[in-house]
Amino acid sequence: MNELDKYLFDINGYMIIENALEQDETAELNRLIDAQNLPEPGLATSEARFGSSGSLFDENNQTAGYLDWGAPFNNLLDHPAIMDPLRFILGDGFRIDHYYGIYMKDGTERLRLHGGNTPFDPP
């Protein structure tokens, strides 16, 4: 992260990482999502979630969510485009609490950011 990235993260509370995924990565993820035959999403983001883990359970009270859909989803966990910013912001001791995808279409409500809007305090 350069100084501008750090500053913008500090004042906005989020980062946009342009071109984080290559076109072929995006195409493969889309193909795997399409293969799931998901129901048509509603216009509320709560109605558009898919591949959840950490809060929804299968008959064995466990689920890996979309991590069961193939290696391309697993590769998102430690994708090179996000690891340096995550390490800078969170340090080395971070983990995933839960995750899901949002299948948005034209007219879907905006995704609201959450997390308390607390300022960034570098380590």
Buried (B, 14 or more C-beta within 10 A) or exposed (E): BEEEBBEBBEEEBEBEEEEBBEEEBEEBBEEBBEEEEBEEBBEEBEBBBBBBBEEEEEEEEEBEBBBEBBEBBEBBEEEEBBEEBBBBBEEEEEEEEEBBBBBBEEEBEEEEEEEEEEEEEEE
